[in-house]
């Protein structure tokens, strides 16, 4: 298949059929994080990064 994009001609070979795995059913519904949970995650990430730099 040939596609023209912004005056450039691009030839694309047909791809293999797309394999789609069924989506895993989540164990629970996603929910919004509370502000303190967000701050705790930021603090955990900062601490982990600080330790990684210390080594």
DAPE-V323967 format. One record per pair of residues at least 6 apart in sequence whose C-alpha atoms are under 7 Angstrom apart, sorted by sequence separation. I is the first residue (numbers start at 1). J is the second residue. D is the distance in whole Angstrom. If there is no record, write none. Layout:
i = (I I)
j = (J J)
d = (D D)
This chain:
i = (3 4 2 3 2 3 2 1 2 1 1)
j = (9 10 9 10 10 11 11 11 12 12 13)
d = (6 6 7 5 6 6 4 6 6 5 6)
